[in-house]
Amino acid sequence: MGRLILQSAWRALLDTMRARMLTLSLLPLAAAGILGALGYALFWDEWTTSARLWIGSQGWMLDVLQALGWSQPARGLASIIVAALGIVALLLLSLLLVSAFVMPSAAAFVARSRYAQLRRRSTTPLVKSLLWSIGVTAAGTVLLAVSLPLWIIPVIGLAIAPLIWGWMTAKMFAFDALASFASGVERRQILRSHRWPLLAMGVACSYLGMLPTLLFGLGWWALALLPVLILLSLWLYALAVTFAALWFVHYLLATLVAMRACPPSV
C-alpha cells in the first residue's frame, strides 16, 4: 500500500506538469481572483469597519495590542482579520472548484491514458458530486471555526488545521475520483478499507498547500509585491490541489483495477 501511495504521487506529479493540467489549474485561480477582486471592491470597507468596531469594544484586546507596540491596533488587526478570512474563503472556493470541475477531467484523463481497460459502472451526476463537495466544505468550515481557540497552542495549532483540511480533501477527492468508474458498493468498500491512507494523503496535501504562504516571509518585499504574491500563492495552491486531485485519482483507480482483478471468493 505504501508503494502504491508513492507510485501514485510520482505519476500525479508528472501529469500535473502536462499542459492540459497546468491550464486546468488556472481555472480556480481565475475564479478566485475575480471573486476576490469583487469582494475587495464591494465589501472591504464595510467589513473592516465592522471588525474595527468589534475590536474597539474589546478593551482587553486593545491593551494587549498596545503593549505589543501597535500604534493603531483596531485598524491594523481589523485589516488582518478580514484579509485572513478572505484568503481562507478563496482557498475553500479553489478546493471546491477543483473537486467539482477539475476532478472529472483528471479522472477521465488518467483512466484513458493508463487504465484503458477500466469500464464505467456509475454515472454520478455533477449535481450530486457538487452537493457532496458543498456538504464536506460546510462541515469542514464549521470544524475550522470551532477549532480556532486551539490554534494559539503551538503544536496543536500546526496540526489541527491541516488535519481538518486533509479530511476535507480526502472526502471530496476520493468520492469524485471513483464517481464515474466505481459502483456504489465498490466505492463504499474502497473508501472504508483505505480510509487511513486516504486521510494521510489528504493531510500531506494540506501541508503541501501551505507552502505558498512562505512567499509572505520575504520581509519588506512581501509588502511591496503583495498583489503579485497573493496571485502567485493562489496559483501555486491551485497547482498543489490539482496535484492532489491527480494523486487521489491514480491511487484509487489503481486500487479499483486491482480489486476487480481479484474478486472476493464465494
C-alpha positions as a Markdown table, in Angstrom:
| # | Residue | x | y | z |
|---|---|---|---|---|
| 1 | Met | 0.0 | 0.0 | 0.0 |
| 2 | Gly | 2.9 | 2.4 | 0.8 |
| 3 | Arg | 4.5 | 1.6 | -2.5 |
| 4 | Leu | 1.2 | 2.4 | -4.3 |
| 5 | Ile | 1.0 | 5.7 | -2.5 |
| 6 | Leu | 4.5 | 6.8 | -3.6 |
| 7 | Gln | 4.0 | 5.4 | -7.1 |
| 8 | Ser | 0.7 | 7.3 | -7.4 |
| 9 | Ala | 2.3 | 10.5 | -6.1 |
| 10 | Trp | 5.1 | 10.3 | -8.8 |
| 11 | Arg | 2.6 | 9.7 | -11.6 |
| 12 | Ala | 0.5 | 12.5 | -10.3 |
| 13 | Leu | 3.5 | 14.9 | -10.3 |
| 14 | Leu | 4.3 | 14.0 | -13.9 |
| 15 | Asp | 0.7 | 14.5 | -15.0 |
| 16 | Thr | 0.5 | 17.9 | -13.2 |
| 17 | Met | 3.3 | 19.2 | -15.4 |
| 18 | Arg | 1.3 | 18.5 | -18.6 |
| 19 | Ala | -0.1 | 21.5 | -20.4 |
| 20 | Arg | -3.6 | 20.3 | -20.0 |
| 21 | Met | -3.4 | 20.1 | -16.2 |
| 22 | Leu | -1.5 | 23.3 | -15.9 |
| 23 | Thr | -4.3 | 25.0 | -17.9 |
| 24 | Leu | -6.9 | 23.4 | -15.7 |
| 25 | Ser | -5.2 | 24.7 | -12.6 |
| 26 | Leu | -5.6 | 28.2 | -13.8 |
| 27 | Leu | -9.4 | 28.0 | -13.8 |
| 28 | Pro | -9.8 | 28.0 | -9.9 |
| 29 | Leu | -7.2 | 30.9 | -9.9 |
| 30 | Ala | -9.2 | 32.9 | -12.3 |
| 31 | Ala | -12.5 | 32.3 | -10.5 |
| 32 | Ala | -10.9 | 33.1 | -7.1 |
| 33 | Gly | -9.2 | 36.2 | -8.4 |
| 34 | Ile | -12.4 | 37.6 | -9.9 |
| 35 | Leu | -14.4 | 36.9 | -6.8 |
| 36 | Gly | -11.6 | 38.2 | -4.6 |
| 37 | Ala | -11.4 | 41.5 | -6.5 |
| 38 | Leu | -15.2 | 41.9 | -6.4 |
| 39 | Gly | -15.3 | 41.2 | -2.7 |
| 40 | Tyr | -12.5 | 43.7 | -2.1 |
| 41 | Ala | -14.1 | 46.4 | -4.2 |
| 42 | Leu | -17.6 | 45.9 | -2.8 |
| 43 | Phe | -17.2 | 44.9 | 0.9 |
| 44 | Trp | -13.7 | 45.6 | 2.1 |
| 45 | Asp | -14.5 | 49.0 | 3.8 |
| 46 | Glu | -17.7 | 47.7 | 5.3 |
| 47 | Trp | -16.2 | 44.5 | 6.7 |
| 48 | Thr | -13.1 | 46.2 | 8.1 |
| 49 | Thr | -15.3 | 48.9 | 9.7 |
| 50 | Ser | -17.4 | 46.2 | 11.4 |
| 51 | Ala | -14.3 | 44.3 | 12.5 |
| 52 | Arg | -12.7 | 47.6 | 13.8 |
| 53 | Leu | -15.9 | 48.4 | 15.8 |
| 54 | Trp | -15.9 | 45.0 | 17.4 |
| 55 | Ile | -12.2 | 45.1 | 18.3 |
| 56 | Gly | -12.7 | 48.6 | 19.7 |
| 57 | Ser | -15.3 | 47.2 | 22.1 |
| 58 | Gln | -12.8 | 44.6 | 23.4 |
| 59 | Gly | -10.8 | 46.6 | 25.9 |
| 60 | Trp | -8.5 | 43.7 | 26.9 |
| 61 | Met | -7.6 | 43.1 | 23.3 |
| 62 | Leu | -6.6 | 46.8 | 22.8 |
| 63 | Asp | -4.5 | 46.7 | 25.9 |
| 64 | Val | -2.6 | 43.6 | 24.7 |
| 65 | Leu | -2.0 | 45.0 | 21.2 |
| 66 | Gln | -0.9 | 48.4 | 22.6 |
| 67 | Ala | 1.5 | 46.6 | 24.9 |
| 68 | Leu | 2.9 | 44.8 | 21.9 |
| 69 | Gly | 3.6 | 48.1 | 20.2 |
| 70 | Trp | 0.7 | 48.5 | 17.8 |
| 71 | Ser | 0.1 | 52.2 | 17.2 |
| 72 | Gln | -3.4 | 51.7 | 15.7 |
| 73 | Pro | -4.4 | 48.3 | 17.0 |
| 74 | Ala | -8.0 | 48.3 | 16.0 |
| 75 | Arg | -7.4 | 49.3 | 12.4 |
| 76 | Gly | -4.4 | 47.0 | 11.9 |
| 77 | Leu | -6.0 | 43.9 | 13.4 |
| 78 | Ala | -9.3 | 44.5 | 11.6 |
| 79 | Ser | -7.4 | 44.5 | 8.2 |
| 80 | Ile | -5.6 | 41.3 | 9.2 |
| 81 | Ile | -8.7 | 39.5 | 10.3 |
| 82 | Val | -10.7 | 40.4 | 7.2 |
| 83 | Ala | -7.8 | 39.6 | 4.9 |
| 84 | Ala | -7.2 | 36.2 | 6.6 |
| 85 | Leu | -10.9 | 35.3 | 6.4 |
| 86 | Gly | -11.0 | 36.3 | 2.7 |
| 87 | Ile | -7.9 | 34.2 | 1.9 |
| 88 | Val | -9.4 | 31.2 | 3.7 |
| 89 | Ala | -12.7 | 31.7 | 1.8 |
| 90 | Leu | -10.8 | 31.8 | -1.5 |
| 91 | Leu | -8.8 | 28.7 | -0.6 |
| 92 | Leu | -12.1 | 26.9 | 0.2 |
| 93 | Leu | -13.5 | 28.1 | -3.1 |
| 94 | Ser | -10.5 | 26.8 | -5.0 |
| 95 | Leu | -10.8 | 23.4 | -3.3 |
| 96 | Leu | -14.5 | 23.2 | -4.2 |
| 97 | Leu | -13.9 | 24.2 | -7.8 |
| 98 | Val | -11.1 | 21.7 | -8.3 |
| 99 | Ser | -13.3 | 19.0 | -6.8 |
| 100 | Ala | -16.3 | 19.9 | -8.9 |
| 101 | Phe | -14.8 | 20.7 | -12.3 |
| 102 | Val | -11.1 | 19.6 | -12.4 |
| 103 | Met | -11.6 | 16.1 | -10.8 |
| 104 | Pro | -13.9 | 14.7 | -13.5 |
| 105 | Ser | -11.4 | 15.8 | -16.2 |
| 106 | Ala | -8.5 | 14.4 | -14.3 |
| 107 | Ala | -10.2 | 11.1 | -13.7 |
| 108 | Ala | -11.1 | 10.7 | -17.3 |
| 109 | Phe | -7.6 | 11.7 | -18.4 |
| 110 | Val | -5.9 | 9.2 | -16.1 |
| 111 | Ala | -8.3 | 6.4 | -17.0 |
| 112 | Arg | -7.9 | 7.0 | -20.7 |
| 113 | Ser | -4.1 | 7.1 | -20.6 |
| 114 | Arg | -3.3 | 4.4 | -18.0 |
| 115 | Tyr | -6.4 | 2.3 | -17.3 |
| 116 | Ala | -8.0 | 1.9 | -20.7 |
| 117 | Gln | -9.4 | -1.5 | -19.5 |
| 118 | Leu | -11.4 | 0.2 | -16.8 |
| 119 | Arg | -15.1 | 0.3 | -17.5 |
| 120 | Arg | -17.5 | 2.9 | -16.1 |
| 121 | Arg | -20.1 | 1.4 | -13.7 |
| 122 | Ser | -21.6 | 4.6 | -12.4 |
| 123 | Thr | -22.9 | 7.8 | -13.8 |
| 124 | Thr | -22.9 | 10.0 | -10.7 |
| 125 | Pro | -24.3 | 13.3 | -11.9 |
| 126 | Leu | -22.4 | 16.6 | -11.4 |
| 127 | Val | -25.1 | 17.9 | -9.1 |
| 128 | Lys | -24.7 | 15.0 | -6.7 |
| 129 | Ser | -20.9 | 15.4 | -6.7 |
| 130 | Leu | -21.2 | 19.2 | -6.2 |
| 131 | Leu | -23.7 | 18.7 | -3.3 |
| 132 | Trp | -21.3 | 16.3 | -1.7 |
| 133 | Ser | -18.4 | 18.7 | -2.0 |
| 134 | Ile | -20.5 | 21.6 | -0.7 |
| 135 | Gly | -21.6 | 19.4 | 2.3 |
| 136 | Val | -18.0 | 18.5 | 3.1 |
| 137 | Thr | -16.9 | 22.1 | 2.7 |
| 138 | Ala | -19.6 | 23.3 | 5.1 |
| 139 | Ala | -18.7 | 20.6 | 7.7 |
| 140 | Gly | -15.0 | 21.5 | 7.4 |
| 141 | Thr | -15.7 | 25.2 | 7.7 |
| 142 | Val | -17.6 | 24.5 | 11.0 |
| 143 | Leu | -14.8 | 22.4 | 12.3 |
| 144 | Leu | -12.2 | 25.1 | 11.4 |
| 145 | Ala | -14.3 | 27.8 | 13.2 |
| 146 | Val | -14.9 | 25.6 | 16.3 |
| 147 | Ser | -11.2 | 24.8 | 16.5 |
| 148 | Leu | -9.9 | 28.4 | 16.2 |
| 149 | Pro | -9.2 | 28.7 | 20.0 |
| 150 | Leu | -6.8 | 25.7 | 19.7 |
| 151 | Trp | -4.7 | 27.4 | 17.1 |
| 152 | Ile | -3.0 | 29.5 | 19.7 |
| 153 | Ile | -1.4 | 26.4 | 21.2 |
| 154 | Pro | 1.9 | 26.0 | 19.2 |
| 155 | Val | 2.0 | 22.2 | 18.5 |
| 156 | Ile | -1.8 | 21.7 | 18.2 |
| 157 | Gly | -2.2 | 24.8 | 16.1 |
| 158 | Leu | 0.2 | 23.4 | 13.5 |
| 159 | Ala | -1.7 | 20.1 | 13.4 |
| 160 | Ile | -5.4 | 20.9 | 13.8 |
| 161 | Ala | -6.0 | 23.0 | 10.6 |
| 162 | Pro | -4.0 | 20.7 | 8.2 |
| 163 | Leu | -5.9 | 17.7 | 9.7 |
| 164 | Ile | -9.3 | 19.2 | 9.1 |
| 165 | Trp | -8.2 | 20.4 | 5.6 |
| 166 | Gly | -6.8 | 17.0 | 4.9 |
| 167 | Trp | -10.1 | 15.4 | 5.9 |
| 168 | Met | -12.0 | 17.7 | 3.5 |
| 169 | Thr | -9.5 | 16.9 | 0.7 |
| 170 | Ala | -9.8 | 13.2 | 1.2 |
| 171 | Lys | -13.6 | 13.2 | 1.4 |
| 172 | Met | -14.0 | 15.3 | -1.7 |
| 173 | Phe | -11.4 | 13.9 | -3.9 |
| 174 | Ala | -11.9 | 10.2 | -3.0 |
| 175 | Phe | -15.6 | 10.5 | -3.8 |
| 176 | Asp | -15.0 | 12.3 | -7.1 |
| 177 | Ala | -12.2 | 10.0 | -8.2 |
| 178 | Leu | -14.4 | 7.0 | -8.1 |
| 179 | Ala | -17.7 | 8.7 | -9.1 |
| 180 | Ser | -17.7 | 7.6 | -12.8 |
| 181 | Phe | -15.9 | 4.3 | -12.6 |
| 182 | Ala | -17.0 | 2.5 | -9.4 |
| 183 | Ser | -20.4 | 1.3 | -8.4 |
| 184 | Gly | -21.8 | 2.4 | -5.1 |
| 185 | Val | -20.8 | -0.9 | -3.5 |
| 186 | Glu | -17.3 | -0.7 | -4.8 |
| 187 | Arg | -16.9 | 2.9 | -3.8 |
| 188 | Arg | -18.0 | 2.3 | -0.2 |
| 189 | Gln | -15.8 | -0.8 | 0.1 |
| 190 | Ile | -12.7 | 1.0 | -1.2 |
| 191 | Leu | -13.3 | 4.2 | 0.9 |
| 192 | Arg | -13.9 | 2.1 | 4.0 |
| 193 | Ser | -10.8 | -0.2 | 3.6 |
| 194 | His | -8.5 | 2.7 | 2.6 |
| 195 | Arg | -9.8 | 5.4 | 4.8 |
| 196 | Trp | -6.5 | 5.9 | 6.7 |
| 197 | Pro | -4.2 | 6.0 | 3.7 |
| 198 | Leu | -6.6 | 8.5 | 2.1 |
| 199 | Leu | -6.6 | 10.6 | 5.2 |
| 200 | Ala | -2.8 | 10.6 | 5.3 |
| 201 | Met | -2.7 | 11.6 | 1.6 |
| 202 | Gly | -5.2 | 14.4 | 2.4 |
| 203 | Val | -3.1 | 15.7 | 5.3 |
| 204 | Ala | 0.1 | 15.6 | 3.2 |
| 205 | Cys | -1.6 | 17.6 | 0.5 |
| 206 | Ser | -2.8 | 20.2 | 3.0 |
| 207 | Tyr | 0.7 | 20.7 | 4.2 |
| 208 | Leu | 1.8 | 21.0 | 0.6 |
| 209 | Gly | -0.9 | 23.6 | 0.0 |
| 210 | Met | 0.6 | 25.6 | 2.9 |
| 211 | Leu | 4.0 | 26.0 | 1.2 |
| 212 | Pro | 3.0 | 29.0 | -0.9 |
| 213 | Thr | 2.4 | 31.0 | 2.3 |
| 214 | Leu | 6.2 | 31.0 | 2.7 |
| 215 | Leu | 6.3 | 33.7 | 0.0 |
| 216 | Phe | 4.9 | 36.1 | 2.5 |
| 217 | Gly | 8.1 | 35.7 | 4.7 |
| 218 | Leu | 10.1 | 37.9 | 2.3 |
| 219 | Gly | 10.1 | 40.9 | 4.7 |
| 220 | Trp | 9.5 | 44.3 | 3.1 |
| 221 | Trp | 9.5 | 42.7 | -0.3 |
| 222 | Ala | 6.3 | 40.9 | 0.7 |
| 223 | Leu | 4.6 | 44.3 | 1.3 |
| 224 | Ala | 5.9 | 45.8 | -1.9 |
| 225 | Leu | 4.8 | 42.8 | -4.0 |
| 226 | Leu | 1.7 | 41.9 | -2.1 |
| 227 | Pro | -0.8 | 41.8 | -5.1 |
| 228 | Val | 1.6 | 39.7 | -7.1 |
| 229 | Leu | 2.4 | 37.4 | -4.2 |
| 230 | Ile | -1.3 | 36.8 | -3.5 |
| 231 | Leu | -2.0 | 35.8 | -7.1 |
| 232 | Leu | 1.2 | 33.7 | -7.2 |
| 233 | Ser | 0.4 | 31.9 | -3.9 |
| 234 | Leu | -3.2 | 31.2 | -5.1 |
| 235 | Trp | -1.9 | 29.7 | -8.3 |
| 236 | Leu | 0.6 | 27.6 | -6.5 |
| 237 | Tyr | -2.1 | 26.5 | -4.1 |
| 238 | Ala | -4.4 | 25.6 | -7.1 |
| 239 | Leu | -1.5 | 23.7 | -8.6 |
| 240 | Ala | -1.0 | 21.8 | -5.4 |
| 241 | Val | -4.7 | 21.0 | -5.3 |
| 242 | Thr | -4.5 | 19.8 | -8.9 |
| 243 | Phe | -1.6 | 17.5 | -7.9 |
| 244 | Ala | -3.7 | 16.3 | -5.0 |
| 245 | Ala | -6.6 | 15.5 | -7.3 |
| 246 | Leu | -4.4 | 13.5 | -9.7 |
| 247 | Trp | -2.8 | 11.7 | -6.7 |
| 248 | Phe | -6.2 | 10.5 | -5.5 |
| 249 | Val | -7.2 | 9.5 | -9.0 |
| 250 | His | -4.1 | 7.5 | -9.6 |
| 251 | Tyr | -4.3 | 5.8 | -6.2 |
| 252 | Leu | -8.0 | 5.0 | -6.3 |
| 253 | Leu | -8.2 | 3.9 | -9.9 |
| 254 | Ala | -5.3 | 1.5 | -9.4 |
| 255 | Thr | -7.0 | 0.2 | -6.3 |
| 256 | Leu | -10.2 | -0.3 | -8.3 |
| 257 | Val | -8.5 | -2.2 | -11.1 |
| 258 | Ala | -6.7 | -4.4 | -8.5 |
| 259 | Met | -10.0 | -5.1 | -6.7 |
| 260 | Arg | -11.8 | -6.1 | -9.9 |
| 261 | Ala | -8.9 | -8.3 | -11.0 |
| 262 | Cys | -9.1 | -10.2 | -7.7 |
| 263 | Pro | -12.9 | -10.6 | -6.9 |
| 264 | Pro | -13.7 | -12.0 | -3.5 |
| 265 | Ser | -14.1 | -15.7 | -3.3 |
| 266 | Val | -17.6 | -17.0 | -2.8 |
